[in-house]
Amino acid sequence: MQLGIPVHLILAINSWEFKWLEMRSTILSVAGVLMGGHLAVANPTSTSLNSFIAKEGLRSYQGILDNLGNKGVKAPGTAAGLFVASPNTANPDYFYTWTRDSALTFQCLIDLFDGGSSDFKSNRNELETDIRNYVSAQAVLQNVSNPSGTLEDGTGLGEPKFEVNLNPFTGSWGRPQRDGPALRAVAMITYTNWLLSNGRKSDAVNIMWPIISNDLAYVGQYWNETGFDLWEEVDGSSFFTTAVQHRALVQGATLAKKLSKSCSACSSQAPQILCFLQSFWNGEYITANINVDTTRTGIDANTVLGSIHTFDPEASCDDSTFQPCSAKALANHKVYIDSFRSIYKINDGIPKTSPANVGRYPEDVYQGGNPWYLATLASAELLYDALYQWNKIGSLDVTKTSLAFFKDFDSSVKTGTYSARSSTYKSLTSNIRSYADGFVSLVQAYTPANGSLAEQYNRNTSVPLSANDLTWSFASFLTAIQRRDSVVPASWGERTANKVPTTCSASPVTGTYKAATSTFPTSSAGCIPATDVVPVTFYLIENTYYGENVYISGNVSALGSWDTSSGFALDAGLYTDTDNLWFGSVELWTAGTPFEYKYYKIEPNGTITWESGDNRVSVVPTGCAIQPNIHDVWRA
């Protein structure tokens, strides 16, 4: 189910973006535009890089919207509030919505929204509609039974991906994946805090908390059970998952207190998760996955991503939470980058002290095992985070653990604390900033002229490959350039939650789960009143020829009860050569009733051709959870 504008409408980049560019003599990054006019950091030696950042920032923001259901030109048939991971439907097929990828992307958008200024009020209103649609869609997905389980005992929340029409994905996959609920809770909490600060406590309590509490309950109950890592390959305990689970429960405890709600698992389990998190440090670097039977080294982008997605701008350089400026995170960063220097041909000739192209992990063979845009960008983002933290603290520490990292920027540096006023501090941070910029420059070198960011680029030729226009790649670009401009998110409370218990104790709390019954309207048109008869509009994309007509039938009388002579005819009034759209509105009975349906064509000679695949399954909408539109693409 989904709502909103017909899929044939094309979303153009808003004119305000260009107006603001014209009003500034200095190039603005997209983060600066959306955050209310923060100027890109001027670097006299990187004019070309700054120009690329400004252009690619806008392209990445648009790329995200293009992949968003209900409005995105590259997401036909996708429910409002859901992202397709990529428009690719073959080799690989990423035309699904992933809980993890969507949560990370919406966290990026919510941060942009939360920091916006009144100069962009109309655009922020549109962005808030997108955020509210996400909230409503996730409320629906939480209650969708799937191969991982159901909401009744929480197991269904660990399902990694769904069909774009809110149906479960039933194919074989690496499941469960336990990072999704934690990341979704974090994104939801960020928006809830904005609601509270803007006097909308009722929405926070009645709409947001029921969704958030389900995810927090899942984390509290299942954090000590193995699951598949964020690359969906290794079944074990993942650093990234554990790190974001800790953050989610810390934020959840604070929010529960604000709302006068209870989250016993938040308070009792967060310290134990932090205790377990220490197990991933092996003395030299952070091991990405433990409790697994694998021959991998454990060197993995998983660990860099874990640090940047638990970055707290108010934190010190704490090793316990592996903050970006911590000795362990920096040592890990060096080991991770160096592990790729000799295995990619495109890294040949790059000095050991210069940025290198990086991928998921050195042993990777997926699609040939190549550099990933989001991994290279994450390598830059961690350093931008660290620079922000050192600047705020006013000093940096060089320890035995981090010494090898710092020696790449000053071969004579020794262990000790260096004040921001010292020449050593200034030299180190200047060199580290240039080093971080170097990773973005690598992305610049391998980004095609149209600004599309794929999943990977070839290790030998640098040609983009695998899934094109990857939503997560675009979001990674935006977060990296925000941190480059010292635009940071709000604190998540790390300073009060970094003390590691003396003894680790794994005693998870059994959660309580309940479907959210109140959600935001999923468009500016408002709620559809609950009623016995609900008019549902079906939109279908299918290329047809003159004389060929499209129908829909199903297991309810309004759709002909599977009788092709009584099927409901769709209208081609919106059909164009570029937008092959058929549509029709049907009054379905009764609200809340599940039903099955399928499309078929009648040829000029009377021959009937059904679309392939199983019967489609949906539910007649009720209340405000989703508006009564269904967008599909013919299954050939």
HELIX and SHEET records of a PDB file:
HELIX    1   1 SER A   15  MET A   23  1                                   9    
HELIX    2   2 VAL A   30  LEU A   34  1                                   5    
HELIX    3   3 THR A   47  ASP A   66  1                                  20    
HELIX    4   4 THR A   99  ASP A  114  1                                  16    
HELIX    5   5 SER A  118  PHE A  120  5                                   3    
HELIX    6   6 LYS A  121  GLN A  142  1                                  22    
HELIX    7   7 THR A  155  GLY A  158  5                                   4    
HELIX    8   8 ASP A  179  SER A  197  1                                  19    
HELIX    9   9 LYS A  201  ASP A  203  1                                   3    
HELIX   10  10 ALA A  204  MET A  208  3                                   5    
HELIX   11  11 TRP A  209  TYR A  222  1                                  14    
HELIX   12  12 PHE A  239  LYS A  258  1                                  20    
HELIX   13  13 SER A  264  LEU A  277  1                                  14    
HELIX   14  14 GLN A  278  PHE A  280  5                                   3    
HELIX   15  15 ALA A  301  ILE A  308  1                                   8    
HELIX   16  16 ALA A  327  ASP A  338  1                                  12    
HELIX   17  17 LYS A  345  ASN A  347  5                                   3    
HELIX   18  18 TYR A  366  GLY A  368  5                                   3    
HELIX   19  19 TYR A  373  ILE A  393  1                                  21    
HELIX   20  20 LEU A  403  LYS A  407  1                                   5    
HELIX   21  21 SER A  423  ALA A  445  1                                  23    
HELIX   22  22 THR A  471  ARG A  484  1                                  14    
HELIX   23  23 GLU A  494  THR A  496  5                                   3    
HELIX   24  24 SER A  557  LEU A  559  5                                   3    
SHEET    1   A 2 THR A  97  TRP A  98  0                                        
SHEET    2   A 2 LYS A 161  PHE A 162 -1                                        
SHEET    1   B 3 GLY A 227  PHE A 228  0                                        
SHEET    2   B 3 ASP A 235  SER A 238 -1                                        
SHEET    3   B 3 ASN A 289  ILE A 290 -1                                        
SHEET    1   C 2 SER A 395  VAL A 398  0                                        
SHEET    2   C 2 GLY A 416  SER A 419 -1                                        
SHEET    1   D 2 GLN A 456  TYR A 457  0                                        
SHEET    2   D 2 PRO A 464  LEU A 465 -1                                        
SHEET    1   E 3 LEU A 581  TRP A 589  0                                        
SHEET    2   E 3 VAL A 533  ILE A 541 -1                                        
SHEET    3   E 3 ASN A 629  VAL A 633  1                                        
SHEET    1   F 4 PHE A 568  ALA A 569  0                                        
SHEET    2   F 4 ASN A 549  GLY A 554 -1                                        
SHEET    3   F 4 PRO A 594  ILE A 602 -1                                        
SHEET    4   F 4 ILE A 608  TRP A 610 -1                                        
SHEET    1   G 4 PHE A 568  ALA A 569  0                                        
SHEET    2   G 4 ASN A 549  GLY A 554 -1                                        
SHEET    3   G 4 PRO A 594  ILE A 602 -1                                        
SHEET    4   G 4 ARG A 616  VAL A 619 -1                                        
END                                                                             
